[in-house]
Structure formats: C-alpha cells, structure tokens
C-alpha cells in the first residue's frame, strides 16, 4: 500500500491536474478522470487543513 500522502504532495498534484485540465488537447475521457482525481485531492486537502486548524486551536487554548 502507498504511504500516506502529505498535504504538500496532494496540493502539488492538484495543481498539476488543474494545468492538465486547462490544456485544450486533453480528451474528454481524460478530463473526467482528472476531474475525479482532483476532487479526491481537494477533499483530502480540505480535511487535512481542518484537522490542522483544530490542532492549532487546541495548542492556543493550552497557552
């Protein structure tokens, strides 16, 4: 099984997908695959950010 993806890696992959989708030579079929993968990465990044925000809130409450 693949190691857990880091936030920066997911964000970098998402940026690459956006660039590929903006390429007019990308087929419709490939665009759908990229869109699906992009949505998965976006969800992962959003969940990661929410988790980190909660951790920061906990740290700030301890101070």
Secondary structure by P-SEA (a helix, b strand, c coil): ccccccaaaaaaaaaaaaaaaacccccaaaaaaaaaaaaaaaaaaaaaaaaaaaaaaaaaaac
